[in-house]
Amino acid sequence: MCGITGYFGQGNQDILGSMTDALYHRGPDDKGFYCEKNIGLGHRRLSIIDLSAVGRQPMASEDDSVHLAFNGEIYNYQELRKQLKNQHNFKSQTDTEVIIHLYEELGTEVFNRLDGMFAIALYDKNKNQLILTRDRLGKKPLYWGKFGQTFMFASELKSFLKHPDFKKELDLESLDKYLTYEYVPTPHSIFKGVYKLEPGTYLVYDGQKVIKEKFWDISFKPSNLSLAEAKLELDKKLDIATKSRLMSDVPLGIFLSGGIDSSAIAYYAQKNSQQKIKTFSIGFKEVSFDESSYARQVAKHLGTEHYEQILSAEDSLEFLPNIADLLDEPMADASIIPTYLLSKFTKEKVTVALGGDGGDELFCGYDTFLAEKIGGWYGAWPWKNQWLK
């Protein structure tokens, strides 16, 4: 996890430094700035690939016409690098440099070539354009807004608070959405005038107007695969996806709850590792909340190097102020508490961790999905209203 921020308009090195320092927790290993005339790009780095200072960001192209700040990881960057090696001289082993050179070749078409999770801020000096983009499913956060003549962006809202042109005003429509959905949905944010960039979208700002373009969307085309073929294809894709995410120059682990999603990730990670993978779980002294025994069973079955920590409900209270500060926006998902505790515990051993988040959304695992289907049947009954009288 890294952090990016910046502005196009009013600003200076001191303002940019404050905006960047607000994201310290996202990247404690290093920081960097690009500040020229009315443009500022800031970066906080968590070193994962290429631990040398050569990969420092924001990174510039060979002719200094393109400057880029990047948060994320590109899983196919080695393949893309091979395609570019005859046209460019690479100074680092980073995916950041690959993105810059690919942009020089393809322009905004580059984003469709990237397989990974990313939030990117790119300044094209020749065109005097700031380009922001976010990965296909919105894994990495990216906020933007325009206040007066100043356009600003950041990985987190707290960075905006450090710019003097920012107006801190609650968006009542977003508050209404939060009370309805228990979170603030994209493209809205809790602050008026600040928006989340939509997944699979890039934004271009030239100092006057904002233009957004969709570069990717989910396809729901029907498939002719049989159930057996679909199972084999799913197995293949999960295997490839997990293997590609094991690339790291720092220690890596797996969040393991004992549920199907995280257990599947642990299985594919161990399958593609020549050493025992490290798995992490937390349990609670209160039996009704504790699922650590399931994680223990999975870890034993897979033969992982397993770590666990048992906490009480009182232990959780100590961390609530920190969690609220990190969130920036209100969110009513109580699972953020054990997730924070698990992350804090895991950080003692590794720098990067994979997890099974998103599995229930993709495979309809939540009870609410089942209830929605039943609710649809109920809604189709023309005589249901007689039961309510």
N, C-alpha and C positions, 0 to 999 in steps of 0.2 A: 504494500500500500504506500503510495506517495501522495503528494498534494500539489495542486497547481492553482495559480491565481494570477490576476493581472487586470489591466485597464487599457482603454483606448480613449484618450481625451486628456483630462486634467490629472496630474499626478507627478510624483518625483521619486527618487531613490528611497527616501525616508518612508513615504507612504507605502511604497511597494514592499519595503522591508517589513513594515508592521503587518501588512496583509499576509505576507508569506509566513512570518513568525506565528501568526494565529493558527497555522496548520502544522506546528511543530510535531504534534503527536502522530501525524500521518507519515512523517519522514524525519526521524531524529538523526540519521546518519550524515546528512549534508544538506546544504541549501545553495541556491544560485539565482542570479538575476540577469535579465536583459532589460535595460532602461535606455531609451533613446527618444528624444523629442516628446511626442505625445503617446508613446507606446511603452508599456511595462509588462514583462512576463516574470513571474516568480515560481520557484519550484522547491519543494521539500522532498528529500530522497530517502527511501528505505531501500538499501542495497540488497538486491536479490540476484540479478545477473550482472556480471562484470563488476567486481568490487573495487576496481581501480578508480582514481579520480578522473581518468580519461572520459568516462561516461557521464561527467557532470552536466546538468541541465540548468537553464535552457541551452540547447545545443544549436549550433549554427551550421549552415551548409558551407561547402568549400569556398564559395564566392561571397559568403556573408549576406546573401539575399533572402534566406529563409531561416527563421528562428523558431524553435519548437520546444514546448514544455509538455511532458507526457506523463500520465499516470496509468499504469496498467502493465500488461504483459502480452506480447504477440507470440503465439505458439508456433507459427510457421515462419518466423523471421529468418531462421537458418536457410530455409528453402528459398525465400525471397532474396537473401543476401547472395546466394550462389548465382541467381539470375542477373544480379547487378554488378558482380565483381569485375567484369571487364570494362564497365563504363565509369566506375568510381573507385577512388582510393579510400578504403575504410581505415579509420584511426582507432576505432574501438570495437568491442565485441557486443555492442548493445543493439537492441531492437529499435531504439530511438533513431540511431543513424540510418537504419534501413528505411524507416518511415520517411525521413527527410529526402533521401535519394529517390525513393519511389515517388514521392510527391513531385520532385523535379521532372520525372519522366511522365507521370500520368495526371498531375493536378489532383482534383478532388476525387477522381476515379480510384485513387489509392485506397480509399476507405473500404471499398468492396473487396479488396485483395487481402485485407487483414483478418486473420483468424485469431481472435483473442478477446480480452476484456480491456477497454481503454476509454480514457477521456483525454482529448488532445486539444491544445491551443497552439495554433501555428500562425506566425506573422509573415506574410509575403511582402517584402519591402518593395519589390518592383511594382506590384499591383496596389500597394498600400491597403492591404486587406488583412483583417484578423479572421481566422477560420477556427471555429470550434466544432468538435464532433464527439459523439458518444457511441460506444459499441452497440452491436445489434440488439441485445436484450437489456441494455441499460445497467450492466453490472457495476460500472464505475459512475459515481455521481458527478454532475456538472450543472452548476447554477449560473444564470446570467441575468443582467438587468441594465437598463439605461436610465441615468439620472442627470437631467439637464443635457449637457454635451459630453458626458462621460459614460462610456460603456464599460462595464466591469463583469468579471466572471470569477468563479472559484469552485473548488471541490466541496467546500462547506460554507454555510451562510455566515459563520462567525468572521470570515475574512472580509466580508462586505462592511462590517461594522468599523473597520479600521480606515476606511476611505472617507474623507470629509464630505464628499458629495452625496454619500448614501443617506437616504431618508428612512429612518427606522419607523415604519408604520404598519400596523397589523392589517392584514387583508381579511375582511370580514367574510367574504365569499369562501376563502380557503378555510377559515375557522368553521364555517357551516359544513363544508365537506369533511373536515376532520371529525366533527360530531356525528356525521352520518356514516362515514367509512372507517373511523378510528385511525386514520392517517390522512396526510394531505397528498392526493394523487397528482401525478404528472399531467400537465406541465405547470401546475400551480405550486406556490410555496406559501409559507405562513406570512411572508412580508409582501406588501403591495409593491408591484413593479419588479419583482424578482421571479424568475421562472426556472423550472428544471428543463434542460434540453431533452427532447424526446429521444428514446432509443432508436438506433439506426438512422440518425439524422445528423446533417451538418449545417452549420450556421455561418453565414458570411456577413461581416460588418466592414464597411468602407469609410466609416466616419460620418455617414449620413443615414443610411437605411440598413435594416436588418432583413436578410433573405435566408429562409430555411428550405432545405431540400431533403427529401427522404432518399437514402441510398440503399435501404434494405427493409424488407418486411416479411413476416411469416407467411409461408404458403400453406394453404389448406387444400391443396389438390388431392383428390382421392387416390389411393394406392391399390394396385392389383396384387399385392403381396398376400400370401396365405398367412395364417396365424403362425405356423412353424417358421416360415421365412422371415416374418416380422420379428420373431423372438431372436433369431440368429443375427439379424441386422442390428437390433437393439444391443445385443451383446457386443457386437463388433464396434459399434459407435461409442458405447460406454468405455470399452477397453482403450480405444484410441484417444478418446477425450481425457481419460484419467492419466494415461501415459504421457501425453503432451504437457500436462500440468505438473509433472514431477521434475521438470527442468528447473534447476536452482543451484546457485553457488553458495547457498546457506542451508542450515539444517531445516528439514521439512517434516511436518507431521499431519495427522488426520484427526479431526474432531469425530469422536465415536460415541453416539448416544445409545447404541444398541438397537435402534430402529432400522427399518429396511433400507432407507436412503443412505445414511452414513455407513451402514454395514456394507452396502454394495460398493461404495467408494473405497472403503478400506480393503475389500476383497481385490478390486482391480489394481489398487496401488501396490499391495503386497505381491500380486501376480507379476507386476512389471518392475519389481525391485529385487536386486540381488542380495540385499541385506534386510534385516528385520525393520519394518517401518515402525515409527513411533505413533501410538494412538493415545488420545487423551479424553477423559470423561470426568464429569463431576457428579457427585451424588449428594443427597440430603439426609440429614439425621431423621427427618420426618418421613416415615415409611411411605405415606400416601403420595409423596412427591419423588421418591427415589426410584430411579431406573438403572442404577449403576450395575446391578447384577447382570442385566442383559448385555451391557457393553463388555463386561468381564467375560461372559460366555463367548461372545464373538471374537474378542481378542485372543482367547485361548484356542479357539478353533482355527483361527488364521495364523497363529503363532507370532503375533506382533509384540513389540516392546511396549507394554501398556503402563500408563500412569493414570492415577485417579486421585481426586481430592474430595473429601466428604465435608459438607458445610451444613450449617443450621440456617433457619429462616432469619435469625438475628444477624448472622454474618452478612446477609444480603443488604440489610438496612444501611450498613456502613458505606456501601458503594453507590447508593442511589443518587447522591448529589453529583458524583462524577459522571454517571450515566446520563443524567439530564443535561449536563454541560456538553457532552459529546454529541448528543442527538441533534441539537439546533432547532428541530421542529418537534411538535408533540406527536407521539405515536403510542397507541394503546395496547400494543402487543407485549404482554408480560414476559414473553420468552426472551426479550432483550436482556433481562436481568441474569438468567443463567448463562446466556451467550457471552455476556461481558465477563462474568466470573470464570468461565471456561477459557476465554481468550487470555485473560490475565494469568491464569495458571499455566496455560500452554506456552506463553511467551518466555517462561523461565527455562524452557528446554529448546525451543525451535523459533525460527523467525517467520516461517510461512506455514499455514495449515489449510488443508482442503476439508470441505464439509459437504453434507448432503442437502443443504438448503435449496429449495426450489423443486425438490422431488414430488412433494405432495401437490404443488400447483400444476406440475406437468402431467402427473399421472392420476390426478383427481383422488388423492388419498385422504383428504379431509372429510369429516362427517358432513360438513356443510354442503359439499358437492353432491353427496348422496341425497341430502335433504332437498336440494334444488331440483333434482330429478323427480323425486316423489311429489314435490310441490307443483311441478309442471303437470303431472297427471291430475292432481287435485284441482288445479286451475281449469282443466279441460272439462270437468264435470258440470253440466249446465244446471244440475239440481242441488249444488253444494250449498247455495244460499238458504235453502229451506232448513238445513241443519243448524244454521246460525240464528234462526228466529227463536 
